[in-house]
Amino acid sequence: MAELRFTKDHEWVRLEGDTATVGITDHAQNALGDVVFVDLPEAGRDVTEGEACAVVESVKAASDVYAPLAGRIAESNAALGENPALINSDPTGEGWFFKLTAVDAAAVAALMDEAAYAAFVDGLA
């Protein structure tokens, strides 16, 4: 399985070929609590790095999900519409949000690796 990379906004990215799968981290889903709704971007939409492109709502709050990279939305995870709790039960697997194409591999490599993200999260406490 491809390596995960992370942002300071608690998104993760998994680059496989020329497609980057994006979701939120376990830390983020824990902070949100039980996810009850998700609003996902439409396929074909071009996004810029840092652009709010999805919304996740929980029993505690609603939060934006940002594009960790510039690219084009290739697909959104339709399963989340029917079962948003996948974000809580499997945030880095079946709970992914969307897939981006036309991404810069160097931009992915510039994101935090797992150790750097863990140190970042530890510093938040």
GIQUISUL-V815799 format. One line per field, one symbol per residue. ss: DSSP state (H for helix, E for strand, C for the rest). phi: phi as a letter, one per 30 degrees, with the letter a starting at -180 (. if undefined). Layout:
ss: ???
phi: ???
//
This chain:
ss: CCCEEECCCCEEEEEECCEEEEEECHHHHHHHCCEEEEECCCCCCEECCCCEEEEEEECCCEEEEECCCCEEEEEECCHHHHCCCHHHHCCCCCCCCEEEECCCHHHHHCCECHHHHHHHHHCCC
phi: .dddbbcdciccbbcbiccccbacdeedddddiddcabccddejddbceiddbabbcbdcacbdccddbdlcdcacdeddddbddedddadcbdcdcaccchcdedddddddddddddddddddd
//
